Amino acid sequence: METLMVILVGILVSIGTYLILSKQLLRIVLGLSIVSHAVNLLIMTSGRLKIGTAPLLGEKAAGFADAIPQALILTAIVINFAVTAVVLVLCYRSYQSFGTDDMEQLRGNEHE
């Protein structure tokens, strides 16, 4: 199962890299979002699936589940959502101001 997850992470990273290297601004934002999802999946895969109970002091159990990868992923999802929302607003304002989302045209005049 872990091999399948690592292959999926590789596919997501390659798709995200392809989108980041494109010329349209919206594709760049989507590529960054896909790469961040791939990183979340990689953290989940590296944390492994551990069977056990919650780490409570009063209970006697054979094994405890590790909550660190889940907490990291949840924090990363929230931060990714906020950053994506801000960048999408900046993309929209850029499109309103300049009338294009092509990165070559947004660079401006080469004689400035």
SULDA-V287779 format. One line per field, one symbol per residue. burial: I if it has 9 or more other C-alpha atoms within 8 Angstrom, else O. A space follows every 10 residues. Layout:
# SULDA-V287779
burial: ???
This chain:
# SULDA-V287779
burial: OOOOIIOOII OIIOIIIIII OOIIIIIIII IIIIIIIIII IIIIIOOOOO OIOOOOOOOO OOOIIOOOIO OOIOOIIOOI OOOIOOIIOO IOOIIOOOOI IIIOOIOOOO OO
